[in-house]
Amino acid sequence: MKSYWLAAGLALILACPAWALQFRSTAHAAILYDAPSRQAGKVAVAGIGVPFEVFVETENWTKVRDHTGRLAWLENAALGNTRTVMVSVDEAVVRQQAHDHAEPGFRVTRGVVLEVQNDSGTGWIRVRHADGLIGWLRQSEVWGE
């Protein structure tokens, strides 16, 4: 009987798509609030392209989590469709191809926001820097993917 409940629980966990992470990025500078209202307390200001993990979406507001773990509310109009990531390591090497031995293209430091061009599905993502530089970065070195 115990193995039945274990198997049923495991099947439920694996079948539950609601736990999949969804990330959205800001389309323009935006105010983060502590409740879904412009009259609520202001928590912070996010710049253009900052990625957030989405928790709850309502008609006009989205509850998000930032790279520090802070929860806040954003107006839906502040969120865009461009996928971005934020560098989460002190320094990351963006390479010309998607493997560790490829030639370095450029380096980025913690907190830099990069636009996602392609996800190889192999642990590497193709990114574009605001300066136009493009290359491949290890997915484990960013937040928001």
C-alpha positions as CSV (number, residue, x, y, z in Angstrom):
1,M,0.0,0.0,0.0
2,K,2.9,2.4,0.8
3,S,4.4,1.9,-2.6
4,Y,1.1,2.6,-4.3
5,W,0.9,6.1,-2.6
6,L,4.6,6.7,-3.4
7,A,4.0,5.9,-7.1
8,A,0.8,8.0,-7.2
9,G,2.6,11.0,-5.7
10,L,5.5,10.7,-8.1
11,A,3.1,10.5,-11.0
12,L,1.3,13.6,-9.8
13,I,4.6,15.5,-9.5
14,L,5.8,14.5,-12.9
15,A,2.5,15.3,-14.6
16,C,2.0,18.8,-13.0
17,P,3.0,21.4,-15.6
18,A,2.0,24.3,-13.3
19,W,5.4,23.9,-11.6
20,A,7.3,24.7,-14.7
21,L,9.3,27.9,-14.4
22,Q,8.2,30.8,-16.6
23,F,10.3,33.9,-17.0
24,R,9.4,37.3,-18.4
25,S,11.5,40.5,-18.9
26,T,10.7,44.1,-18.5
27,A,10.0,46.0,-21.7
28,H,10.9,49.3,-20.1
29,A,11.9,50.6,-16.7
30,A,9.2,49.6,-14.2
31,I,8.3,50.1,-10.5
32,L,7.9,47.0,-8.4
33,Y,5.2,47.1,-5.7
34,D,4.5,45.1,-2.6
35,A,0.8,44.6,-3.6
36,P,-1.0,44.7,-7.0
37,S,-1.9,48.4,-6.8
38,R,-0.3,51.7,-7.7
39,Q,-1.2,52.8,-4.2
40,A,0.8,50.0,-2.7
41,G,4.3,50.4,-1.3
42,K,7.1,50.8,-3.9
43,V,9.7,48.1,-3.5
44,A,12.2,48.9,-6.3
45,V,12.7,50.0,-9.8
46,A,13.7,47.6,-12.5
47,G,15.5,48.6,-15.7
48,I,14.8,47.6,-19.3
49,G,15.2,43.8,-20.0
50,V,15.4,42.6,-16.4
51,P,14.2,38.9,-16.2
52,F,11.7,37.9,-13.6
53,E,10.2,34.5,-12.6
54,V,6.4,34.7,-12.9
55,F,4.3,33.4,-10.0
56,V,0.8,34.8,-10.5
57,E,-0.8,36.7,-13.4
58,T,-4.0,38.6,-13.1
59,E,-5.7,40.9,-15.6
60,N,-3.5,43.9,-14.9
61,W,-0.7,42.6,-12.6
62,T,1.9,39.9,-12.3
63,K,3.6,38.7,-9.2
64,V,7.3,38.0,-9.9
65,R,10.5,37.0,-8.2
66,D,13.8,38.6,-9.0
67,H,17.3,37.2,-9.0
68,T,17.7,37.9,-5.3
69,G,14.5,36.0,-4.4
70,R,12.5,39.1,-3.6
71,L,8.8,38.8,-4.5
72,A,7.0,41.8,-5.9
73,W,4.2,42.9,-8.2
74,L,4.6,44.5,-11.7
75,E,2.0,46.0,-13.9
76,N,1.5,43.7,-16.9
77,A,2.2,46.6,-19.3
78,A,5.8,46.7,-18.1
79,L,6.5,43.2,-19.3
80,G,7.6,42.4,-22.8
81,N,8.2,39.4,-25.1
82,T,11.9,39.6,-25.4
83,R,13.7,36.8,-23.5
84,T,16.6,37.9,-21.4
85,V,18.9,36.4,-18.8
86,M,21.1,38.0,-16.1
87,V,24.7,36.8,-15.5
88,S,24.8,35.1,-12.1
89,V,28.6,34.5,-11.7
90,D,31.4,37.0,-11.1
91,E,32.7,36.6,-14.7
92,A,31.4,34.5,-17.6
93,V,33.1,33.8,-20.9
94,V,30.8,34.1,-23.9
95,R,32.2,31.7,-26.5
96,Q,32.0,31.7,-30.3
97,Q,30.5,28.2,-30.3
98,A,28.5,26.1,-27.8
99,H,31.3,24.2,-26.0
100,D,33.9,24.8,-23.4
101,H,36.9,24.7,-25.7
102,A,35.5,27.2,-28.2
103,E,37.3,30.5,-28.7
104,P,36.2,33.2,-26.3
105,G,34.1,36.0,-27.9
106,F,33.8,38.4,-25.0
107,R,33.5,38.4,-21.2
108,V,30.6,39.6,-19.0
109,T,30.3,40.2,-15.3
110,R,27.6,39.6,-12.7
111,G,24.4,41.5,-13.2
112,V,24.8,42.0,-17.0
113,V,21.5,41.5,-18.9
114,L,21.8,39.6,-22.2
115,E,19.1,38.9,-24.8
116,V,18.5,35.2,-25.5
117,Q,18.8,34.4,-29.2
118,N,18.6,30.6,-29.0
119,D,18.5,27.8,-26.5
120,S,20.5,24.8,-27.8
121,G,19.0,22.4,-25.2
122,T,22.5,21.2,-24.4
123,G,23.2,23.6,-21.5
124,W,24.3,26.4,-23.7
125,I,22.3,29.5,-24.8
126,R,23.1,31.9,-27.6
127,V,23.0,35.4,-26.3
128,R,23.3,39.0,-27.6
129,H,24.9,41.8,-25.6
130,A,23.4,45.3,-25.9
131,D,26.5,46.3,-27.9
132,G,25.6,43.8,-30.6
133,L,28.1,41.1,-29.6
134,I,26.7,37.5,-30.0
135,G,28.0,34.3,-28.6
136,W,27.3,31.2,-26.5
137,L,27.1,31.1,-22.7
138,R,26.7,28.2,-20.3
139,Q,23.1,28.2,-19.0
140,S,24.4,27.5,-15.5
141,E,26.0,30.9,-15.5
142,V,22.8,32.9,-15.8
143,W,19.5,33.5,-14.1
144,G,16.2,33.8,-15.9
145,E,16.4,30.8,-18.2
